[in-house]
Amino acid sequence: MAAPKRGRSASAQSKPGRALALILIAIVALTGGMFLSGHTTPRLGIDLAGGTSITLEAKADQGSAINKANMDTAVEIMNRRVNGLGVSEAEVQTQGDRNIIVNIPKGTNSKEARDQVGTTAKLYFRPVLAQEATGSAAATSPSPSASGSSTASPSPSASKSGSTGEKATSSSSPSASATSQGRAVTDALKADSTPSASASASSSASPSAPASTAPSAAEAKLQAQYTALDCSKKAQRTTAGEGAKPGDTTVGCGEISGVWYKYLLGPAAVDGTEVKKAQAVFDTQTAAGWQVTMNFNGKGSKKFADITAQLAKNTQPQNEFGIVLDGEVVSSPYVSSSITGGNAQISGSFTQDEAQNLANMLSYGALPLSFQEQSVTTVTAALGGDQLHAGLLAGAIGLLLVVIYLVAYYRGLSLVAMASLLVSGILTYVLMALLGPAIGFALNLPAVCGAIVAIGITADSFIVYFERIRDEIREGRSLRPAVERAWPRARRTILVSDFVSFLAAAVLFIVTVGKVQGFAFTLGLTTVLDVVVVFFFTKPLMTLLARRKFFASGSKWSGLDPKSLGAKPPLRRTRRSAPVETKEA
């Protein structure tokens, strides 16, 4: 039994070079990516690099009152638009009763951000000309379709932000127009040359009807755009239909049950501003569950009746209209008959939250109030620069004190700790530089504090391992077995400690906003890197150093001198002699 254990121990000790080579390759690859991207420094937040401050004043011209609830809703939506994951360090906050202040750090496209926060996110009802699943699910997911409904209410097929409304029934055979083949798309374009397409749209959109004339340049361009669109890719989703006017035929993306679909959409038939009111209601009479009711104004009622009358004559999917918000198809209900009277219902397998979210989008097009830009000012970073200088000075002093302590207490082992801190620092810097353009991460003062706190967390991991090794030496073991025996116990302690730190960072990131999220993000990132460095650098490096005479012999300056550690006499194994059998004379 002893031989296999010695074999595994020898095998584990003979491969530390692989781990060191792996982390070295990772550092070289990340550093190369940083230089190739052209972003060799972390993107700084508004308190360190300055930026743009936008003042917006609320206007009660959409029928909504300027109150705290609507202002808070507007702040939340604006923050989601400009701040992404919450680490770009953009700040959105109310000022007084009517104003919202948006601070955008330097390095962000301020013009694009101004357009995002100031607009009310126009909502349009567009007829669906074609639709098709995209990405890896395209081969296995049929295009969504539905049979006729017994009511005049359309039934939704998609909704925004993961909310999914299912149609009442589905057909396993997708429509021919829901394909990327050129003829079907071209015929759909020809069938919908105007927003008020006639009943012949259904027949002219059939793939069996040959195109009477060659497609125009604009139609060919849109056909190619629809064919190439892959809505499973975020970069393509965000630019789909960009710059399209209400009267243009365009493309869009929508999500249905976790699958992204691409849409070819006709000119806008109804404007979202013509929805007077939308609300989520629970239908107790027909057991239809949660529904969304819409009330249109006079102009919208006539438009909606006209478009639903035309769509009801078409086949799937050209009897649907897409509800398009910010370029994304948030729902695509189908119509079975004309809906008159200015009232409509969207029914389906809604939960209460899904119905409420769709009702909110329909009610005010994402923002409950319209806003007028009052002022745009440039924010200097003089104060933040002074604070950063003071913070970095404090961090340098703290790091120097840690190094002095390590050298005085651990002597030769301090080289391992300092090398590990250096590797951790390089990885942290490179990742921060790469995350700037990748997810909009901005390094602000709280994030700098999180990085400084991480120095102590990383040093703690080294100290735990070093102390376990010294404990083994005190027990009388030599360095090489001490390094291997100390690792399992130190590993458990390090993982538990880092897990607690990461959990605290995750909770902070989830429940807080603004600058505190920057601190939490940096703390979580450096905690993960601590685990990587300890496993792939510190432990393999100690295994290699244990083979060197300076450390293995227990030199006084190695920090592993058995005498100074108060080691016990060396452990020796004694062989038990086999009992001698007595022989009879």
N, C-alpha and C positions, 0 to 999 in steps of 0.2 A: 504493500500500500504506500510505502514511503517513496518508492521510485517514481510513480506517476506524479506525485506532488512536486518532487524536485524537477521533473521534466517540465511541468507547466510553469513553474517559477522561472526556470531558465529561459523558456520560450518567451515569457512576458518581458523578462529583462533584456532579451536580445533584440527587441524590435522598437526601442524608443526613437530610433532615427526616423522611422516611418511617420510617427506623429509630428515630429519636428519638421520634417519635410512637407507634410500636409499643411501645417499652419503657415510655413514660409511661402508655399505656393499661393495660399489664400491671400496673404498680405501683398505679394507681388501682383496677383491678378486684380485685387481691389484697387491698389495704388495705380496700376496701369489704366484701369477703367476711369479712375478719377482724372488722370491727366488727359486721356482721350476725350472725355466729356467736356473738358475745358473748365470745369468747376473745381478748382484746386483749393478753395477755401470754403468753409461753411457759410451758408447764407445767414446773415445777421438779422435780428428782429428790429422792430421800429425803435426800441429803446437804445439799441447799440449802433445802428446804421442810419437812423432816420427813416423818413418815408412820407406818406401822403395822408392828410386828414381831411375827410369829407363830411360836411354838415348837411343833413337832409331834413327838410321840414315836411311834416305830414299834411296832406290835404284831404278834406272830407268830401271828395267829389265822386265817390263810388257808392254813395248811400250808406257808408259805414261810419260810425261815430268814432271820434278820436278819443279813445279811453285807454286805460292801462292794459286791458286784456289784448286789444288790437295792436298796441305798440309793442307789447312783449312778444306777440306772435310774429310781428314784422321783424323784430330783432333776431328771433330764433331762425327765421327763414333766411335772412340776410347772412347771418353767421354761418349757416350751413352752405350757402352759396360761395362765400369767399374764403372759408376756412378749411374746407375739405375734412381732413382727419382731425383737425383741431391743433395741429402743430405748426401751421404756417404763421402763427402769431398775429393774425389779423384780429382786430378788436372791434366789436360792435356793441354799443351801449346807448341807452337813452340819456337825453339831457333835457331836463324840464318835462313839460307835458306834451310837446309837439315835435321835438327834435331828436334825431338819431345821429350819433357820431360814429363814423367808420374810420379806423386807423389802419392803413395798409403799409406794411414794411417795404423798404427799398428792395428792389429785385423782383417785386411782383408787378405784373402788367397793370398799372394803375388805371389806364383807360378801360381795359376789359373789366376790371373790378368795379369801376364806376358804372359801367353799363349794367353789370349784374345786380348791384345793390339798389340802383335807382329805378329799375323797371318793375312793372307789376306782373311780369311773366304772362304775356298774352296767351289766352286760351282759345283754341279754335276747334270747331267741329268740321272735319274733312271727310268726304266720302272715300272709302277704301276701294282702290282699283285692283290691287294684288297684294298678297302676303305670302311669306314663306319662312320656315324655320331656318336658322343659321347656325354655324358652328358645328361641333361634333354631333349635336342632337338632330341635325337636319336630315340625316339618313334614316333615323328611326322614329322621328316625331312627325306625324302627319300635320298638315296645315289645319289650324282650328276651323271648324265649321259647325253649322247647326241646322237643324231642320226647323220647320215653321213652328212658331210659338202660338199657343192658344190665346194669348193676350196681345194687346197692342204695345206692350212694353218691351223694349229691347233688353237683351240679356248680355252682360259684359263678358269679355274674354280675357282681358288683361287689366292690370292696375299697377300703380307706381310703387316703388320702394318695397317690393316683395309681397304686396297685397295682391291676392289672386282671386278674381271672381270668375267662376266657371259658368259656361253656357248651360242652358237647361238640358239640351241633348247634344250629342256630337255625332258627326258622320265620319266613317273611316276612310272615305274617298275624298281627298282634297280636290278643290276646284282646279281646273286647268289653268286658270288665270293666276293661281297662287304659285307660279313657277317662274324661274329666272330665264326661261327660254324666250328668245327675242320676239317671236310672233305674238305670244300671249301678252307680253308687256306692251308691245307696239299697239296691238288692237285695243288694249285697255286705255292707252293714252289717247287714241283716236276717238274712243267712245266717250271720253270725258273732256272734250276740248273746252267746255264751259262749265261753270259751277252748276248750272241748271240743266244737266243732261236729260234728254228725253228718254222715253221708255225703250227706245231702240238700243240703248246702251247695253242692255242685257244680251241681245242677239249679236250686236257687233263686237262684243267682247269675247265671243266664243272662239276658241282656238281653231274651230273648223272653218270659220269665215276668213277667207284670205284678205290680206290688206289690199285696199284698192289702190293706194299710192305708196311710194317709198316714204319712210319716216323723214321728217325734217331734221335739220342739224340739232335743234334743241331737244327734239324727241329722242334722237339717237344718243345724245349726251346723257339725258336722264335715264335712258334704258341701260347704258353702260354703267352709270352710277348705281342703279338698283342692282344690277347683276353682280357688281364687285362688292357691294355692301355686306359686311359680316358683323352683325350686331352683337355677337358674342365677345367681340373685342371692344374694350372700353374706349380706346382712342377713336375708333370709327363711330361708336354710338354718340360721343360728345359732338362730333362734327356733322352728323347726318342731318340734312335739311338746313344746314347753317346758311343764313342770309336769305332764306326763302320768304317771299312776300305772301300776304293772304291770298292773292289771286293766282299764285303759281302752283303748278303741280310739283310735288316734292316727294322726298323719301323720309322715313322715320323708323324708329325702333320701339319695340314694346316687349315686356316680359310676361310670359304666361306659364305658370307652374314651374318656374325655374329655368324655362327655355326662352331664349331671345328670338323674336321674330322680326323680320324686316317688312316694311309696308311701303307700297306705292300709293300715295295719297293725292286726291284731287284738290282743286282750289277750295278754300274755306267757304263753307255754305252758311255757317252761323258763327258769330263772334262770341267769345266767352263773356264779354261785357253785356250781352243781351240775355244772360241768365240772371233773372231777378233774385232768385233764392234757390238754394239746394240744401237738403237736409237728409239725415239718415233716420229711417223709421223702421219699426218692426211690425210686419204684417201678421196680425193674429187671426185674420179671417180666412185667408187662403193657405196658411202655413207655409208661405214663401220665405219666411225668415226676414233677415235684414235687407232693406231696399234703400235706394237713393231716389228721392223725388226731386224733380226740377220744375221751377216756374219761370217762364220766359216773359219778357215785356212784350208790348204789342208788336213791335217790329220783329223781335225774335220769334214770336209765336207763328207769324206767317211764314218766315223763312224755314222754321223747323218743320211745319206742316208740309211745305213744298218738297223739301229734301227727303223727308221720310216717305212721302207718297211715291217719289221716284225710286228710292232705294228698295222699297217693298216689292217692286216689279222685277228686280234683278235677282240673279242667282248668287250663291255663296262664292267668294266673300264680298261681292259687289253690292250686297244688301246691308253692309255694315258701314258705320261712320266711325272714324277714329277721333277720339277726344285727345287733342295734342296740346301738351303743356311743356313749354321750354324745349320744344323739338322732340319730346318723347311721347309716344302713344301710351297714355295712362289707362285707357280702356277702349275697347272696340265693340260696342254693342251691335247686334243685328236687329233689323226691323222687319216685321212681318206684315204691317199695315200702316197706313197713314196715321200720324198722331196729331190731333188737332186740339184746340182749346188752350194752348199755351202751357199744358201740364204734361209731364212725362215721368215714367218710372224706369229705373235701371234695376233689374232684379237678377239674382244669381246666388251662388253659394258664398255669401258674404258673412264674415264675422262682424261684430259691432265696430271694431277698430277699423277694419277695411272699409266698411260703409261710411264711417265718419270721415276718414281720410279723403275718400273720393268726393264726398259732399263738400269738404273744405276747399278742395281744389276747384270744384265747379262754382262754389260760392263767390270766391274772390280772386281766382287765378293766382293762387299762391300767396300774394300779399293782400291783406285786408284793407290797406290804405294805399293811395298813390302818394309819391314823395317828389318834392321839388328840391333840386340841388341849390343850396344857399351859398356855400363857399367851399373852396378847395385850397388848402394850405400845405406848404411843405414843412415837415417837422424835422428839426435838427437833432443830431445825436450827441450834442456837447455834454449834456448831463449824463446820459447813458455811457458815453465814452469814459468819463471820469469814474463812474461807478464800476465799469468793466475793468479799468486799470487798477482800482482799489481791490476788486474781487480777485483778479489774477495775481496781484501782489500777495494777498492773503493766502491764496492757494499755493503759490510758490513757497511762501514761508512754511505753511503746513507740510508741504511735500518735503522740504528740506529737513524739518524736524523729524519726520517719519524716517528719512534716510539716515539721519544721525543716530536715531534710536536703533535702527536695524543693524548698522555697522557696529555700534557699541555692544549690542546684546548678542547678535548672531554672527558677527565677524564675517567669515567666508561665505556663510549662507546668505548674507545680505546681497551678494552678487546675483544670486538666483532671484531674490525678491525684486531687485532693481531691474533686472532684465525682463522679468514678467510684467512689471509696471510699465516698462517701455513698450513692450508688445501690445499691452492693453491700451496704452495711450495712442499708439499708431492706428490700431483698429478703430478706436472711437473716433479719432479725427477723420479718417478716410470715410467711414460710414456717414458721419455727419455731413461731410462735403457732398457725398453721393445722394443722400436723402433730401438735400435741398431741392435740386431739380426734379427728383423722382416723386416725392409726395408733398413738396412745399415746406419741408421742415425749416424752421428759422430758429437760430440760436439766440435766445434772449438771456437776460440776467438770471432768472430762475433756472434756466437750463444749464447755465454755467455753474450755478450752485449745485445742481444735481450731479454734474461731472466731478466737482470737487468732493462731494460726499462719497462718490464712487471710489475715490482713492482709498478711503478708510475701509470700505467694504472689500475691495480687492486685497489690501494688505492683511485684513483679517483672515482671508482664506489661506494665504501663505503661512501666516503664523500658526494656524490650526495644524497644518501639515508638518511644519517644522517641529512643533511641540510633540506631535505624535512620534516622530522619528527619534527625538531626544528621549522620550519615554522608553522606547524600545532599547535604546543604547543603555539607559539606566538599568534595564533588566538584564544586561550582560550580553546582548547580541552585538554582532559586528554590523557595520554600516549597510552592506548590501542586503542582507535579510531584513534589517530594520526598516529600510526604505520601502520594501515590498509589503511587510507586515503592517506598517503604519498607514499605508494608503487606503485600505478598505474602511477603516474607522474614520480617518480624516475625510474621506469622500462623502460618507453619510452626513457628517456634521456640516460640511461645506454646502451640500445640496439643500439641506434643511434650512440653513441660514439664508442662502440665496433665494430659495423659494419664498420665504417670508418677506424678504425685501421686494421681490418681484410682485408678490400679491399686493403689498401695500402700494406699489407704483401703479399697478393695474386699477385698483380701486380709486386712487386719486385721479387717474386719467379719465375714468368713466364718469365719476360724479362731479368733477370740477370743469371749469371752462377757462379760456384765456391763458394767462401766463402760467398758472399752476399746472396746466396740462403739459407745458414745455418742460417743467421740472420733472413731472412724473414720467414723461416719455424718455428723457435722458437717463433717469435713474433706472428704469426698466431695461433700456438698451445696454447700459454699462453692467448691469447685473447679469444679463445673459452672456455678455462678453467675458465676464469674470469666470463663469463656468467653462467657457471655451478655452480660455488661457490656462486655467489650472489643469484641465484634462489633457490638453494637447501641447502644452509647453512646459509648465512647471514640473509636473510629474515625470515626463520623459527626460527633462534636463537633469533632475535629481538622480534618475536611474543611471545616466551617463556619468555624472560626477562621482557617484558612489564607486565607480571603477577606477577612479584616479587616486593615486597614492596619497596626495595631499589630504583628501577627505577621508579615504578609506583607512588610513593609518591613524586617524584621530588627532591630527595636528592641533596644536594649541590655538592657532589662528583660524582653524576651519569652523569653529563654533560647535564642533562635535567631539570635543576631547572627553573621553570616558571618565578620566580622573576628575576634571572640573565639574562634570555632571553628576558625580557621585555614583558611578556605575557599580553594579554588583560583580562578583567574580564571573568570568565567562561561563556560559551554560555549556555543559558537556553531556553528551549522550553516553550512557554506559550500556554495554551489551550484556544481556543476561546469559550466563553460561547454562548450557543445557544440563539437566540433572544426569548424573552418571548412574547407569544401571549397575546394580551389584550382580556379580556373577557367582553362581554357585561353584564351589570347589569341585 
